[in-house]
Amino acid sequence: QVQLVESGGGLVQPGGSLRLSCAASGDTFSTYFMGWFRQAPGKERVFVATISWSATSTYYTDSVKGRFTISRNTAANTVYLQMNNLKPEDTAVYYCAARIHSGAYYEPRSYGYWGQGTQVTVSS
């Protein structure tokens, strides 16, 4: 069992930056691939980024490549999402999740543990 708690969201102007954190509890955190998803109002939850258990592999959705960076600190049981050059279309609730099922890394159904989400609003 893994509990996930996101933090770091807020209101930021276009072009600004935020760093999201996802604190995990559970002694098997280091064995999970971790992901970030986002859900805008009225839309489905979609993949943003994922990182392997060893942090040697990362993948991003095309719209955030070059702007977002996912990382993890296994000793601190924390996953991060550094978001730079934010755009209004990045506005959403951001969720971190632990991947525990087989399937594509970009599919929400591949993830079994979810945090409660943190709101990111990009607006002038």
Accessible surface in RSA format (square Angstrom, percent):
REM  Atomic radii and reference values for relative SASA: ProtOr
REM  Chains: A
REM  Algorithm: Lee & Richards
REM  Probe-radius: 1.40
REM  Slices: 20
REM RES _ NUM      All-atoms   Total-Side   Main-Chain    Non-polar    All polar
REM                ABS   REL    ABS   REL    ABS   REL    ABS   REL    ABS   REL
RES GLN A   1   150.11  83.9 107.90  78.9  42.20 100.5  38.29  81.5 111.82  84.8
RES VAL A   2     6.21   4.1   0.10   0.1   6.12  14.7   0.10   0.1   6.12  16.6
RES GLN A   3    92.66  51.8  88.18  64.4   4.48  10.7  56.24 119.7  36.42  27.6
RES LEU A   4    10.46   5.8   0.14   0.1  10.32  25.9   0.14   0.1  10.32  27.8
RES VAL A   5    85.84  56.5  84.01  76.1   1.84   4.4  84.01  73.0   1.84   5.0
RES GLU A   6     6.70   3.8   0.00   0.0   6.70  15.9   0.00   0.0   6.70   5.5
RES SER A   7    60.70  51.3  56.35  75.2   4.35  10.0  40.96  87.2  19.74  27.7
RES GLY A   8    37.22  45.9   0.00   N/A  37.22  45.9  24.99  68.6  12.23  27.4
RES GLY A   9    29.57  36.5   0.00   N/A  29.57  36.5   2.61   7.2  26.96  60.4
RES GLY A  10    29.58  36.5   0.00   N/A  29.58  36.5  29.57  81.2   0.01   0.0
RES LEU A  11   132.84  74.0  99.44  71.1  33.40  84.0  99.44  69.8  33.40  89.9
RES VAL A  12    22.14  14.6  17.08  15.5   5.06  12.2  22.14  19.2   0.00   0.0
RES GLN A  13   122.53  68.5 120.53  88.1   2.00   4.8  32.60  69.4  89.92  68.2
RES PRO A  14    62.83  45.8  40.52  36.9  22.31  81.1  41.25  34.1  21.58 134.1
RES GLY A  15    47.93  59.1   0.00   N/A  47.93  59.1  22.30  61.2  25.63  57.4
RES GLY A  16    21.24  26.2   0.00   N/A  21.24  26.2  20.55  56.4   0.69   1.6
RES SER A  17    58.76  49.7  38.68  51.6  20.08  46.3  22.46  47.8  36.30  50.9
RES LEU A  18    33.56  18.7  28.63  20.5   4.93  12.4  33.56  23.6   0.00   0.0
RES ARG A  19   130.61  54.8 116.22  59.2  14.39  34.3  35.07  47.9  95.54  57.9
RES LEU A  20     0.00   0.0   0.00   0.0   0.00   0.0   0.00   0.0   0.00   0.0
RES SER A  21    28.07  23.7  28.07  37.5   0.00   0.0  12.55  26.7  15.52  21.7
RES CYS A  22     0.00   0.0   0.00   0.0   0.00   0.0   0.00   0.0   0.00   0.0
RES ALA A  23    53.63  49.3  50.43  77.8   3.20   7.3  50.86  71.6   2.77   7.3
RES ALA A  24    11.25  10.3   0.00   0.0  11.25  25.6   1.34   1.9   9.91  26.2
RES SER A  25    52.60  44.4  48.54  64.8   4.06   9.4  48.41 103.1   4.19   5.9
RES GLY A  26    27.64  34.1   0.00   N/A  27.64  34.1  16.92  46.4  10.71  24.0
RES ASP A  27   142.56  99.9 102.73 102.3  39.83  94.2  51.34 120.8  91.22  91.0
RES THR A  28    55.10  39.2  54.23  55.0   0.86   2.1  53.05  71.3   2.05   3.1
RES PHE A  29     1.40   0.7   1.00   0.6   0.40   1.0   1.00   0.6   0.40   1.2
RES SER A  30    42.59  36.0  40.20  53.6   2.39   5.5  17.76  37.8  24.83  34.8
RES THR A  31    89.61  63.7  69.94  70.9  19.67  46.9  64.51  86.7  25.10  37.9
RES TYR A  32    37.03  17.3  36.31  20.7   0.72   1.9  18.58  14.0  18.44  22.7
RES PHE A  33    67.22  33.6  66.26  41.0   0.97   2.5  66.26  40.2   0.97   2.8
RES MET A  34     0.23   0.1   0.23   0.2   0.00   0.0   0.11   0.1   0.12   0.2
RES GLY A  35     0.10   0.1   0.00   N/A   0.10   0.1   0.00   0.0   0.10   0.2
RES TRP A  36     0.00   0.0   0.00   0.0   0.00   0.0   0.00   0.0   0.00   0.0
RES PHE A  37     0.00   0.0   0.00   0.0   0.00   0.0   0.00   0.0   0.00   0.0
RES ARG A  38    26.33  11.1  26.26  13.4   0.07   0.2   3.44   4.7  22.89  13.9
RES GLN A  39    57.54  32.2  54.13  39.6   3.41   8.1   9.87  21.0  47.68  36.2
RES ALA A  40    26.84  24.7  23.18  35.8   3.65   8.3  23.44  33.0   3.40   9.0
RES PRO A  41   120.69  88.0  92.88  84.7  27.81 101.1 105.23  86.9  15.46  96.1
RES GLY A  42    92.12 113.6   0.00   N/A  92.12 113.6  45.25 124.2  46.87 105.0
RES LYS A  43   145.40  70.9 132.04  81.0  13.36  31.8  83.10  74.8  62.29  66.4
RES GLU A  44   144.70  83.1 135.90 102.8   8.80  21.0  53.45 103.4  91.25  74.5
RES ARG A  45    71.95  30.2  60.51  30.8  11.44  27.2  14.39  19.7  57.56  34.9
RES VAL A  46    76.38  50.3  73.54  66.6   2.85   6.9  76.38  66.4   0.00   0.0
RES PHE A  47    18.16   9.1  12.40   7.7   5.76  15.0  12.40   7.5   5.76  16.5
RES VAL A  48     0.00   0.0   0.00   0.0   0.00   0.0   0.00   0.0   0.00   0.0
RES ALA A  49     0.00   0.0   0.00   0.0   0.00   0.0   0.00   0.0   0.00   0.0
RES THR A  50     1.88   1.3   1.88   1.9   0.00   0.0   1.88   2.5   0.00   0.0
RES ILE A  51     3.13   1.8   3.06   2.3   0.07   0.2   3.13   2.3   0.00   0.0
RES SER A  52     6.44   5.4   5.39   7.2   1.05   2.4   5.39  11.5   1.05   1.5
RES TRP A  53   142.65  57.2 138.35  67.0   4.30  10.1 111.96  59.7  30.69  49.8
RES SER A  54    47.70  40.3  23.24  31.0  24.47  56.4  23.82  50.7  23.88  33.5
RES ALA A  55    47.83  44.0  27.47  42.4  20.36  46.3  27.60  38.9  20.23  53.6
RES THR A  56   116.08  82.6  78.25  79.3  37.83  90.2  71.43  95.9  44.65  67.5
RES SER A  57    42.35  35.8  37.14  49.6   5.21  12.0  11.93  25.4  30.42  42.6
RES THR A  58    54.99  39.1  35.34  35.8  19.64  46.8  12.71  17.1  42.27  63.9
RES TYR A  59   102.49  47.9  99.37  56.5   3.13   8.1  62.36  46.9  40.14  49.5
RES TYR A  60    44.68  20.9  33.00  18.8  11.67  30.4  27.25  20.5  17.42  21.5
RES THR A  61    39.81  28.3  33.95  34.4   5.86  14.0   9.49  12.8  30.32  45.8
RES ASP A  62   113.82  79.7  96.79  96.3  17.03  40.3  37.51  88.3  76.31  76.1
RES SER A  63    66.20  55.9  45.76  61.1  20.44  47.1  52.77 112.4  13.44  18.8
RES VAL A  64     0.00   0.0   0.00   0.0   0.00   0.0   0.00   0.0   0.00   0.0
RES LYS A  65   120.29  58.7 100.62  61.7  19.67  46.8  56.96  51.3  63.33  67.5
RES GLY A  66    87.81 108.3   0.00   N/A  87.81 108.3  43.85 120.3  43.96  98.4
RES ARG A  67    24.30  10.2  19.91  10.1   4.39  10.4  19.32  26.4   4.98   3.0
RES PHE A  68     5.85   2.9   0.00   0.0   5.85  15.2   0.00   0.0   5.85  16.7
RES THR A  69    73.68  52.4  72.92  73.9   0.75   1.8  44.86  60.3  28.81  43.6
RES ILE A  70     5.12   2.9   0.00   0.0   5.12  12.3   0.00   0.0   5.12  13.9
RES SER A  71    45.75  38.7  44.76  59.7   0.98   2.3  33.94  72.3  11.81  16.5
RES ARG A  72    26.30  11.0   1.83   0.9  24.47  58.3   2.39   3.3  23.92  14.5
RES ASN A  73    63.80  44.0  59.06  57.1   4.75  11.4  12.48  30.0  51.32  49.6
RES THR A  74    58.87  41.9  51.07  51.8   7.80  18.6  40.21  54.0  18.66  28.2
RES ALA A  75   106.58  98.0  61.10  94.3  45.48 103.5  73.33 103.3  33.25  88.1
RES ALA A  76    53.71  49.4  29.45  45.4  24.26  55.2  40.15  56.5  13.56  35.9
RES ASN A  77    46.06  31.8  46.06  44.5   0.00   0.0   8.10  19.5  37.96  36.7
RES THR A  78    14.80  10.5  14.80  15.0   0.00   0.0   5.23   7.0   9.57  14.5
RES VAL A  79     0.09   0.1   0.09   0.1   0.00   0.0   0.09   0.1   0.00   0.0
RES TYR A  80    36.10  16.9  36.10  20.5   0.00   0.0  14.17  10.7  21.92  27.0
RES LEU A  81     0.00   0.0   0.00   0.0   0.00   0.0   0.00   0.0   0.00   0.0
RES GLN A  82    57.82  32.3  57.65  42.1   0.16   0.4  28.20  60.0  29.61  22.5
RES MET A  83     0.00   0.0   0.00   0.0   0.00   0.0   0.00   0.0   0.00   0.0
RES ASN A  84    61.99  42.7  61.99  59.9   0.00   0.0  18.47  44.5  43.51  42.1
RES ASN A  85    78.80  54.3  75.14  72.6   3.66   8.8  20.28  48.8  58.52  56.6
RES LEU A  86     1.05   0.6   0.00   0.0   1.05   2.7   0.00   0.0   1.05   2.8
RES LYS A  87    78.50  38.3  78.11  47.9   0.39   0.9  30.62  27.6  47.88  51.0
RES PRO A  88    74.65  54.4  67.04  61.1   7.61  27.7  67.38  55.6   7.27  45.2
RES GLU A  89   123.40  70.8  95.72  72.4  27.67  65.9  62.71 121.3  60.69  49.6
RES ASP A  90     0.53   0.4   0.52   0.5   0.02   0.0   0.02   0.0   0.52   0.5
RES THR A  91    35.58  25.3  31.23  31.7   4.35  10.4  29.28  39.3   6.29   9.5
RES ALA A  92     1.08   1.0   0.79   1.2   0.29   0.7   1.08   1.5   0.00   0.0
RES VAL A  93    41.35  27.2  41.25  37.3   0.11   0.3  41.25  35.8   0.11   0.3
RES TYR A  94     0.00   0.0   0.00   0.0   0.00   0.0   0.00   0.0   0.00   0.0
RES TYR A  95    30.73  14.3  30.73  17.5   0.00   0.0   6.56   4.9  24.17  29.8
RES CYS A  96     0.09   0.1   0.09   0.1   0.00   0.0   0.09   0.2   0.00   0.0
RES ALA A  97     0.00   0.0   0.00   0.0   0.00   0.0   0.00   0.0   0.00   0.0
RES ALA A  98     0.00   0.0   0.00   0.0   0.00   0.0   0.00   0.0   0.00   0.0
RES ARG A  99    59.45  25.0  50.13  25.6   9.32  22.2   6.30   8.6  53.16  32.2
RES ILE A 100    68.29  38.9  32.25  24.0  36.05  86.9  40.21  29.0  28.08  76.2
RES HIS A 101    94.11  51.4  84.07  58.4  10.03  25.7  55.00  56.7  39.10  45.5
RES SER A 102   112.40  95.0  82.11 109.6  30.29  69.8  54.20 115.4  58.20  81.5
RES GLY A 103    42.55  52.5   0.00   N/A  42.55  52.5  31.99  87.8  10.56  23.7
RES ALA A 104    34.81  32.0  17.86  27.6  16.95  38.6  28.31  39.9   6.50  17.2
RES TYR A 105    68.55  32.0  68.07  38.7   0.48   1.3  36.43  27.4  32.11  39.6
RES TYR A 106   116.52  54.4 110.13  62.7   6.39  16.6  68.12  51.2  48.40  59.7
RES GLU A 107    55.18  31.7  55.16  41.7   0.03   0.1   4.33   8.4  50.86  41.5
RES PRO A 108    44.82  32.7  42.55  38.8   2.28   8.3  42.82  35.4   2.01  12.5
RES ARG A 109   191.99  80.6 169.64  86.5  22.35  53.2  74.05 101.2 117.94  71.5
RES SER A 110     0.14   0.1   0.09   0.1   0.04   0.1   0.04   0.1   0.09   0.1
RES TYR A 111     7.93   3.7   0.00   0.0   7.93  20.6   0.00   0.0   7.93   9.8
RES GLY A 112    30.28  37.3   0.00   N/A  30.28  37.3   6.51  17.9  23.77  53.2
RES TYR A 113    43.93  20.5  41.29  23.5   2.64   6.9  22.01  16.5  21.92  27.0
RES TRP A 114    75.45  30.3  46.90  22.7  28.55  67.0  35.59  19.0  39.86  64.7
RES GLY A 115     9.00  11.1   0.00   N/A   9.00  11.1   1.66   4.6   7.34  16.4
RES GLN A 116   110.96  62.0  80.10  58.5  30.86  73.5  71.14 151.4  39.81  30.2
RES GLY A 117    11.80  14.5   0.00   N/A  11.80  14.5   0.35   1.0  11.45  25.6
RES THR A 118    18.22  13.0  12.35  12.5   5.87  14.0   7.74  10.4  10.48  15.8
RES GLN A 119    85.99  48.1  77.36  56.5   8.63  20.6  49.75 105.9  36.24  27.5
RES VAL A 120     0.00   0.0   0.00   0.0   0.00   0.0   0.00   0.0   0.00   0.0
RES THR A 121    42.11  30.0  42.11  42.7   0.00   0.0  30.25  40.6  11.86  17.9
RES VAL A 122     4.48   2.9   0.00   0.0   4.48  10.8   0.00   0.0   4.48  12.2
RES SER A 123    56.73  47.9  49.13  65.6   7.60  17.5  20.85  44.4  35.88  50.3
RES SER A 124   126.38 106.8  66.10  88.2  60.28 138.9  48.02 102.2  78.36 109.8
END  Absolute sums over single chains surface
CHAIN  1 A     6227.4       4771.0       1456.5       3331.8       2895.6
END  Absolute sums over all chains
TOTAL          6227.4       4771.0       1456.5       3331.8       2895.6
